[in-house]
């Protein structure tokens, strides 16, 4: 596997109860109905109820709760 692939965003959805986002750079917003995350190329909006964020290590975030929708917005992170 080439090293540039480690910069890509990976989403692992388990039913509507759990989402793991790999290569997350920043948590932009976090409350029990909305979690917004920033990756290299995307802003990810996770909507639902009872949302909680776990495991912010190794650039990986686990969001659990009742996930009702995801929104992906393209655009590179500004430096």
CORHUHU-V666773 format. One line per field, one symbol per residue. phi: phi as a letter, one per 20 degrees, with the letter a starting at -180 (. if undefined). burial: b if it has 16 or more other ideal C-beta (glycine too) atoms within 10 Angstrom, else e. A space follows every 10 residues. Layout:
# CORHUHU-V666773
phi->???
burial->???
This chain:
# CORHUHU-V666773
phi->.fffffefec dcddlddbcd demfeaeebb bfdbcdcddf dcdddddrcm fcdcleblmc cddcpeedac cddfqffed
burial->eeeeeeeebe eeeeeeeebb bebbeeeeee eeeebbbbbe ebbbbbebee bebeeeeeee bbbbbebeee eeeeeeeee
